[in-house]
Amino acid sequence: MPPEPSQDLAHLLSHAERRLVERLSAVLTQEGCSVEQWRVLSIAADGEGHPMTEIAEYALMPAPSMTKLVDRMVADNLVYRRADPADRRRVLLYLSDRGRVLHERTAHRVQAEQTRLLEAIDDHGELTRALSFLTVALAEKPSVRSGRKAERASSA
């Protein structure tokens, strides 16, 4: 008999994220792309140019690791760096033509896989909305007061 599903939100989210990244990785590997590269390509695809700190945050990577990844992507002619015209001290990252082709090609595969997954759970946008709300709620600092109330309620 399989174990009963966990009711621990952190465990459920971690487990789902791990499986989703494994699935995404399998799709991207067919195009010679890693999940981390995909995230860099995705944020840079808007053509606006993004600073490294923003890209690292979006890609969920520490800055030193992001710099090494971007260095490799520059060497592979997938992205390029340019000084920010508004602040010459800042460097912005853009997709190269080769990077845009890779992004467009992989975006179709990623979208198809996501659609299959959401159809499998009969989701019509609810999951994305709920996760977006959860992300915003988690960005807020926890209230010390609500923690004390919970402690008193559990000890009563």
N, C-alpha and C positions, 0 to 999 in steps of 0.2 A: 504494500500500500504506500503511495507517495506521501511525503510529509505534507502537513497542512500548510497552506501559504502563510507567510509571515504577515502580521498586521503592522509591523514596524515600518513606518514611512521611509525612513532613511535607507533601510535594507531593501525595500521594494524598489525605490528609485535607483539605488546603486546597481542592483541586479539587472533591472531593465536597461540602464545606461550601458552596462558592460555588454549585454547581448546585442543591443542596437549598434554599438561601435564595432563589435565583431562582424555583424552583418554588413555595415557600411564599409568596413575594411575589405571584406571579400569582394564587394562590388567595385571599389576603387582600385584594388590590386589588379583587376582585369585591364585597367587603363594605365597601370604603372604609376599610380598615385597613392600616397599615404593619407590617412585621415587628417593629419596635421597639415600636409600640403593642401588638401582640399579646403580646409578652413581658411588658409591664407588666400587661396584662389577665390574663394567665395566672398570674402570681405573686400578684396581688391577689384572684384568684377564690376563694381559700380562706376569705376573709372575716375573717382574723385580724388584718389590718393589718400593714404592713411598713414599716420605716424606709427612707428614700431610699437609704442606702448598700447595703442588701441588694437593693433593686430594681435599682440600677445594676449591681451585680455579676451578678445573674441575667440582666439584659438585655444584658450585655456592652457597656455604655456608660460613658464617663467621667461623673463626677458633674455637671459643668456642662451637658453635653448632655442628661443625664437630667432635670435641673431644668427646662430649656426645654421638653422633650417633655411632662413632667408638667404644666407650666403650661398648655400647649395642651390637654392632655386634661382638665384641670380646667375650662378655658373651654368645652370641648365637652360638659361634664357627663358625662364617662365615668368619672372618679374624683374623690375628694375627700380632703382632708387633715384629720386631727384630731390634737390633742395626745395623746401617749401617757399614759394614766392613771397608769402606773407611774413615768413620768419626764416631767414637763411640758415639759422642754427639748427632747424628741424629738418629731418629727412622724411619724405613721403614715399610710400611704396605703391607701384602701379603694376598692372598686368602687361606683359609683353604680348605681341601677336600670338606667339606660340602658347603662352599661358592662357590667353583667351580661347584659343581653339581647344586646349585641354579642358578648360572649365566648361565650355559649352557641351563638349562631348560627354563629360562625366556628369554634368548636371542632369541630363536626360536619364541616365542610368540611376542616379540617386533619387530623382523624383519618382521614377517608376517603382523603385523598391519601396519608397515611403508610401506611395499610393497603395501598393499591394498590402503593406503592413496595416495601414489604417483601415482598408477594406476588410481585412481579416478580423479586425476587432469591431467592425461596424461603427467606426468613428466618423463623425461629420463635422470635425473641427473642435469638438468639446475638449479633447485631450490637449491640443495645442493651447487653447484658451486657458484651461485649468493650470497647465504648466507655466504659462506666462504670468498668471496671477500669483502662483506659488513663488516664482522667481522674484517678483516685486515684493511680496510679503517677506521673503527671506532676506532681502536686502535691507529691510528695516531692522534697527537694533531691537533686541528683545527687551521688553519692559521688565525692570527689576520688580516692580509692583505686582505684575501678573504672576511672576515666578513665586513670590511670597504667598500670594493668594492660593496658588496651587499647592504649595507646601502645607499651608494651614488646612486646606480642604482635605488633603490626604492624611493628615495626622488626626483629624477630628473623627 
